[in-house]
Amino acid sequence: MCTKTTLVLDPMPSLFWQLVDEAGYREYFTSDNLLFSEDIEIIILRTKSTITESHYKRFPNLKCVIRAGSGYDNIDVSKAKEYGIQVQNTPQANVNSAYEHTISMISALIKNHKAHNSNVLNNKWREGIESNLEFSDLKALIVGFGRVGSRVGNLLKVLGAQVKFVDPYIDAESVQKQYSIEAISYQDGLSWANLVTFHCPLYSQTQHYFNKASLSLISKVYLINVARGGIVETDALTKGLDDGKIIAAGIDVMESEPWQCEGWENSDKVIITPHAGAMTEKAKDRLSQETFNVWSKFNFEKKAISLIKVW
């Protein structure tokens, strides 16, 4: 029988609590931050909260932190290892929704949906409208060829685009064999591509991975970020759009959220969504089920500490 107390820091979907109740485990969960600290052995969080060393000190019996979602950027992983605390997440839950969100943004940008919509609503019809691109016009650089990036790259290739990828943790030969997609260095990829889409995790190595220095490497590109806000430097994005080196951008994540728009309100070159890549009902259901499964395995199967790769 489970004897651990789990602190849930962020609101979870109703299905998660339904699974907890059906299993008869509700008594082992609390959302009370003021609960006696020695009682807490597991913490569950999503994107709103941040876990730092102060939590590891405050909860001396903490054994596991579960991120309901992908990534670990709001968890101090290195300190967790020092304290012998497991860190786990739910990497599959948002894959399909994030992949679809990316493709929808790419399509909207290369087909000029926002400019067309603005023209029609302002009674300008086709006035000043530029020609659209087709997918076969794209030279797409996939930065991060994991669960989401591989799907994006494969579909773009099927639709006729040229596709290359950057990922130091993916075997290039295997990708070439499975997808017929070649690896390329990040710098060479930026110089080659006219579409750059980010699907890598946010670590110190990828913080501001696309920055002002990156602008000197690109010709003209469409830029997509449905991964993590800190990967793309906001100042570099702004400068690239102002200079015309970034043709248009589809952004679902910002460095600081909720982000306050400054200067792009009337731009037809920017589509911004409010970190909505996982906002589907099916994604919420998968997140609930996967979080419950991770919690159950930790409690009843004593899984070993998972290895967390660094970009």
JONORZI-V615636 format. One record per residue. N is the residue number from 0. OMEGA is omega in degrees with one decimal (* if undefined). NEAR is the number of other ideal C-beta (glycine too) atoms within 8 Angstrom. Layout:
n = (N | N)
omega = (OMEGA | OMEGA)
near = (NEAR | NEAR)
This chain:
n = (0 | 1 | 2 | 3 | 4 | 5 | 6 | 7 | 8 | 9 | 10 | 11 | 12 | 13 | 14 | 15 | 16 | 17 | 18 | 19 | 20 | 21 | 22 | 23 | 24 | 25 | 26 | 27 | 28 | 29 | 30 | 31 | 32 | 33 | 34 | 35 | 36 | 37 | 38 | 39 | 40 | 41 | 42 | 43 | 44 | 45 | 46 | 47 | 48 | 49 | 50 | 51 | 52 | 53 | 54 | 55 | 56 | 57 | 58 | 59 | 60 | 61 | 62 | 63 | 64 | 65 | 66 | 67 | 68 | 69 | 70 | 71 | 72 | 73 | 74 | 75 | 76 | 77 | 78 | 79 | 80 | 81 | 82 | 83 | 84 | 85 | 86 | 87 | 88 | 89 | 90 | 91 | 92 | 93 | 94 | 95 | 96 | 97 | 98 | 99 | 100 | 101 | 102 | 103 | 104 | 105 | 106 | 107 | 108 | 109 | 110 | 111 | 112 | 113 | 114 | 115 | 116 | 117 | 118 | 119 | 120 | 121 | 122 | 123 | 124 | 125 | 126 | 127 | 128 | 129 | 130 | 131 | 132 | 133 | 134 | 135 | 136 | 137 | 138 | 139 | 140 | 141 | 142 | 143 | 144 | 145 | 146 | 147 | 148 | 149 | 150 | 151 | 152 | 153 | 154 | 155 | 156 | 157 | 158 | 159 | 160 | 161 | 162 | 163 | 164 | 165 | 166 | 167 | 168 | 169 | 170 | 171 | 172 | 173 | 174 | 175 | 176 | 177 | 178 | 179 | 180 | 181 | 182 | 183 | 184 | 185 | 186 | 187 | 188 | 189 | 190 | 191 | 192 | 193 | 194 | 195 | 196 | 197 | 198 | 199 | 200 | 201 | 202 | 203 | 204 | 205 | 206 | 207 | 208 | 209 | 210 | 211 | 212 | 213 | 214 | 215 | 216 | 217 | 218 | 219 | 220 | 221 | 222 | 223 | 224 | 225 | 226 | 227 | 228 | 229 | 230 | 231 | 232 | 233 | 234 | 235 | 236 | 237 | 238 | 239 | 240 | 241 | 242 | 243 | 244 | 245 | 246 | 247 | 248 | 249 | 250 | 251 | 252 | 253 | 254 | 255 | 256 | 257 | 258 | 259 | 260 | 261 | 262 | 263 | 264 | 265 | 266 | 267 | 268 | 269 | 270 | 271 | 272 | 273 | 274 | 275 | 276 | 277 | 278 | 279 | 280 | 281 | 282 | 283 | 284 | 285 | 286 | 287 | 288 | 289 | 290 | 291 | 292 | 293 | 294 | 295 | 296 | 297 | 298 | 299 | 300 | 301 | 302 | 303 | 304 | 305 | 306 | 307 | 308 | 309 | 310)
omega = (179.2 | 177.1 | -176.7 | 174.0 | -177.5 | 176.6 | 179.6 | -173.5 | -175.6 | 179.2 | 177.8 | 178.1 | -176.0 | -179.3 | 179.3 | -179.1 | 175.1 | 178.2 | 178.0 | -178.0 | -179.8 | 178.9 | 179.2 | -174.2 | -173.8 | -176.8 | -178.6 | -177.9 | 175.3 | 171.8 | -176.6 | 179.9 | -175.2 | 178.4 | -179.6 | -167.5 | -177.5 | 179.6 | -173.0 | 177.8 | 179.6 | 173.3 | 173.3 | 177.8 | 174.9 | -176.3 | -174.2 | -175.4 | 177.5 | 178.5 | -180.0 | -179.8 | -179.7 | 177.4 | -179.1 | 177.3 | -176.8 | -178.2 | -172.3 | -179.7 | 178.6 | -178.0 | -173.3 | 171.9 | -178.8 | 175.0 | 175.6 | -174.7 | 179.8 | 177.7 | -179.8 | -170.7 | 176.8 | 177.1 | 175.2 | -173.9 | -176.4 | 178.2 | 177.3 | 178.8 | 179.0 | -179.0 | 179.3 | -177.2 | 176.0 | 174.2 | -178.6 | 177.9 | 179.8 | -169.4 | -176.0 | -167.9 | -172.0 | -172.3 | -173.9 | -178.7 | 178.9 | 177.3 | 179.8 | 179.3 | 178.9 | -178.7 | 179.9 | 179.3 | 178.8 | -179.8 | -178.7 | -178.7 | -174.5 | 176.8 | 175.6 | -176.2 | -175.0 | 178.9 | 179.3 | 179.3 | -180.0 | 179.9 | -177.2 | -178.1 | 178.8 | 175.7 | 178.1 | -179.9 | -177.0 | -176.4 | 176.2 | -177.2 | 178.3 | 178.1 | 176.9 | 169.8 | 167.9 | -179.4 | 179.9 | 176.0 | -172.9 | 166.4 | -167.9 | 173.6 | 178.5 | -178.3 | -173.8 | -172.9 | 179.0 | -173.6 | -178.4 | -175.8 | -179.7 | 177.7 | 178.8 | -178.4 | -178.4 | 180.0 | 179.1 | 178.1 | 178.1 | -179.5 | 172.6 | -179.5 | 166.1 | -173.8 | 170.7 | -175.4 | 174.4 | 175.5 | -177.2 | -177.4 | 179.3 | 179.2 | -175.3 | -178.7 | 178.9 | 178.6 | 178.7 | -178.5 | -175.8 | -172.2 | -172.7 | 178.5 | -174.4 | 172.4 | 178.0 | 176.3 | -178.4 | -178.3 | 179.3 | 179.5 | 177.5 | 179.8 | -175.4 | -165.7 | 164.3 | 171.2 | 176.8 | 180.0 | -171.8 | 178.8 | 180.0 | 176.5 | 176.8 | 172.6 | 179.6 | -178.4 | -178.6 | 173.8 | -175.9 | 178.4 | 170.6 | -174.6 | -178.2 | 177.2 | 179.3 | -178.4 | 179.8 | -177.3 | -174.9 | 170.4 | 171.7 | -174.6 | 162.0 | -177.0 | -179.1 | 173.1 | 175.3 | -176.4 | 179.0 | -173.4 | -175.6 | 179.5 | 179.6 | 177.8 | -176.4 | 179.3 | 178.5 | 176.9 | 179.6 | -179.4 | 179.8 | 177.3 | 179.6 | -177.6 | -179.2 | 178.6 | 169.8 | -176.3 | 178.9 | -177.0 | 172.5 | -170.5 | 176.9 | -175.6 | -179.8 | -178.5 | 178.6 | -177.9 | -1.8 | -174.6 | 177.3 | -176.4 | 179.2 | 172.2 | -178.4 | -173.2 | -175.2 | -178.3 | 173.8 | -175.1 | -176.1 | 170.0 | -179.2 | 174.8 | -170.0 | -178.6 | -171.3 | -177.2 | -179.8 | -173.3 | 169.2 | -180.0 | 180.0 | 178.3 | 177.7 | 178.9 | 179.0 | 178.3 | 179.6 | -177.8 | -177.5 | 177.2 | 178.2 | 179.2 | 178.8 | 178.8 | -178.2 | -179.4 | 179.3 | -177.1 | -169.3 | -178.2 | 175.6 | -179.1 | 178.0 | 179.6 | 179.8 | 178.4 | -179.0 | -177.8 | 177.8 | -177.4 | *)
near = (2 | 7 | 4 | 9 | 11 | 13 | 14 | 11 | 11 | 11 | 3 | 11 | 9 | 5 | 10 | 13 | 10 | 9 | 11 | 11 | 9 | 6 | 8 | 5 | 9 | 8 | 4 | 9 | 10 | 8 | 7 | 6 | 6 | 3 | 10 | 4 | 8 | 7 | 8 | 13 | 11 | 16 | 15 | 13 | 16 | 11 | 8 | 6 | 9 | 5 | 11 | 8 | 8 | 6 | 10 | 13 | 7 | 7 | 13 | 7 | 8 | 14 | 10 | 12 | 14 | 15 | 15 | 15 | 12 | 10 | 10 | 10 | 9 | 10 | 12 | 9 | 9 | 6 | 10 | 14 | 10 | 6 | 9 | 5 | 11 | 11 | 15 | 10 | 12 | 14 | 7 | 8 | 14 | 13 | 12 | 9 | 13 | 14 | 12 | 8 | 13 | 16 | 10 | 8 | 14 | 15 | 9 | 11 | 15 | 14 | 9 | 11 | 9 | 10 | 10 | 10 | 8 | 10 | 13 | 9 | 6 | 6 | 5 | 9 | 6 | 6 | 6 | 6 | 8 | 6 | 3 | 7 | 8 | 7 | 10 | 7 | 8 | 14 | 10 | 14 | 15 | 17 | 15 | 13 | 13 | 10 | 8 | 14 | 16 | 12 | 11 | 14 | 15 | 10 | 10 | 14 | 13 | 6 | 8 | 7 | 13 | 7 | 11 | 15 | 16 | 14 | 12 | 5 | 5 | 11 | 5 | 8 | 6 | 8 | 15 | 11 | 5 | 6 | 10 | 5 | 13 | 8 | 10 | 11 | 6 | 9 | 7 | 8 | 14 | 13 | 9 | 9 | 13 | 10 | 15 | 15 | 16 | 14 | 15 | 14 | 11 | 12 | 9 | 4 | 7 | 12 | 9 | 9 | 13 | 13 | 8 | 8 | 6 | 11 | 11 | 5 | 8 | 14 | 6 | 8 | 13 | 15 | 16 | 15 | 16 | 15 | 12 | 11 | 12 | 10 | 14 | 15 | 10 | 8 | 7 | 14 | 14 | 9 | 10 | 13 | 13 | 6 | 8 | 7 | 9 | 15 | 9 | 11 | 15 | 15 | 14 | 13 | 11 | 10 | 8 | 5 | 8 | 4 | 9 | 4 | 7 | 4 | 6 | 9 | 5 | 4 | 8 | 9 | 9 | 10 | 11 | 10 | 10 | 7 | 9 | 8 | 13 | 12 | 7 | 7 | 5 | 8 | 13 | 12 | 10 | 12 | 16 | 14 | 10 | 12 | 15 | 12 | 8 | 12 | 12 | 10 | 9 | 15 | 9 | 7 | 7 | 5 | 7 | 4 | 6 | 8 | 4 | 7 | 5 | 5 | 9)
